[in-house]
Amino acid sequence: RVLVNSLRDGHFPSLPSLWSSWEGQLLSRARADALTYHSTAVQLAMRKPPMPPADFAANLTAARIEAERIFRDSLFGLEPLWRGPMDDLREELSAREVKDFEINDAAVDRELDDAVD
């Protein structure tokens, strides 16, 4: 942690480009891994027949918690690395989840309509 904090704070002036490159690669990979996990978990939750909305919401919450854990762990749990980017990840997950809820709700509505017919 001392090394990461020192690099981030500019205590090694000859290494800033190396640090920026390394940090960018770590963040990119961690974000991709978290989003991939979340997408896979959502796809598994979008099964037939569709889940009741409350169950689907619980699955999305569990997927979000695990995606955030994966993101933090991929960055070695170093808060200076993940603190700011976590907000961006959460925004993206929230936007995706709005769409996922709409898809699941529409599937539930179709199932109910089919059951009535």
C-alpha positions in Angstrom: 0.0 0.0 0.0 2.8 2.4 0.8 4.2 1.9 -2.7 0.8 2.4 -4.4 0.1 5.5 -2.3 3.6 6.9 -3.0 3.3 6.4 -6.7 -0.2 7.9 -6.8 1.0 10.9 -4.7 3.9 11.5 -7.1 6.8 10.6 -4.8 8.6 8.9 -7.6 8.7 11.6 -10.4 10.5 9.3 -12.8 7.6 6.8 -12.8 4.4 8.7 -13.5 3.9 7.4 -17.0 4.5 3.8 -15.8 2.1 4.3 -12.9 -0.6 5.8 -15.2 -0.3 3.0 -17.6 -0.4 0.3 -14.9 -3.3 1.9 -13.1 -5.3 2.3 -16.3 -4.7 -1.4 -17.2 -5.7 -2.5 -13.7 -8.9 -0.4 -13.7 -9.9 -1.5 -17.1 -9.5 -5.2 -16.4 -11.2 -4.9 -13.0 -14.1 -3.1 -14.5 -14.4 -5.6 -17.3 -14.4 -8.5 -14.9 -17.0 -6.9 -12.6 -19.3 -6.1 -15.6 -18.9 -9.6 -17.1 -19.8 -11.2 -13.8 -22.8 -9.0 -13.3 -24.0 -9.6 -16.9 -23.7 -13.4 -16.5 -25.5 -13.3 -13.2 -28.4 -11.3 -14.8 -28.6 -13.6 -17.7 -28.9 -16.6 -15.4 -31.7 -14.7 -13.5 -33.6 -14.1 -16.7 -34.8 -17.6 -17.2 -38.1 -19.1 -18.2 -40.5 -18.7 -16.5 -39.4 -15.3 -15.4 -38.8 -14.6 -11.7 -41.2 -12.6 -9.7 -40.0 -9.0 -9.4 -39.0 -9.3 -5.8 -36.9 -12.4 -6.4 -35.4 -10.8 -9.5 -34.5 -7.7 -7.5 -32.8 -9.8 -4.8 -30.8 -11.6 -7.5 -29.7 -8.2 -9.0 -28.7 -7.0 -5.6 -26.6 -10.1 -5.0 -25.0 -9.7 -8.4 -24.2 -6.1 -7.7 -22.6 -6.9 -4.4 -20.4 -9.6 -5.9 -19.5 -7.4 -8.9 -18.3 -4.7 -6.5 -16.3 -7.3 -4.5 -14.7 -8.5 -7.7 -13.8 -5.0 -8.7 -12.2 -4.2 -5.3 -10.4 -7.5 -5.1 -9.1 -7.1 -8.7 -7.5 -3.9 -7.4 -5.9 -5.7 -4.5 -8.4 -4.1 -2.1 -6.4 -0.9 -2.3 -9.0 1.8 -1.6 -7.0 4.6 -3.3 -7.3 2.6 -6.5 -11.0 1.7 -6.4 -12.7 4.5 -4.4 -13.4 6.9 -7.3 -13.8 4.4 -10.1 -16.3 2.5 -7.9 -18.8 5.3 -8.4 -18.5 5.0 -12.1 -19.0 1.3 -11.9 -22.1 1.7 -9.7 -23.6 4.2 -12.2 -23.1 1.8 -15.0 -24.6 -1.1 -13.0 -27.6 1.0 -12.1 -28.2 2.0 -15.7 -28.0 -1.7 -16.8 -30.3 -2.8 -13.9 -33.0 -0.3 -15.0 -33.1 -2.1 -18.4 -32.9 -5.5 -16.8 -35.9 -4.7 -14.6 -37.9 -3.6 -17.6 -37.0 -6.8 -19.5 -38.0 -9.0 -16.6 -41.2 -7.1 -15.9 -42.2 -7.4 -19.5 -41.5 -11.1 -19.4 -43.6 -11.5 -16.2 -46.4 -9.5 -17.9 -46.3 -11.8 -21.0 -46.5 -14.9 -18.8 -49.4 -13.5 -16.9 -51.2 -12.6 -20.2 -50.5 -16.1 -21.5 -51.9 -17.7 -18.3 -55.1 -15.6 -18.6 -55.6 -16.6 -22.3 
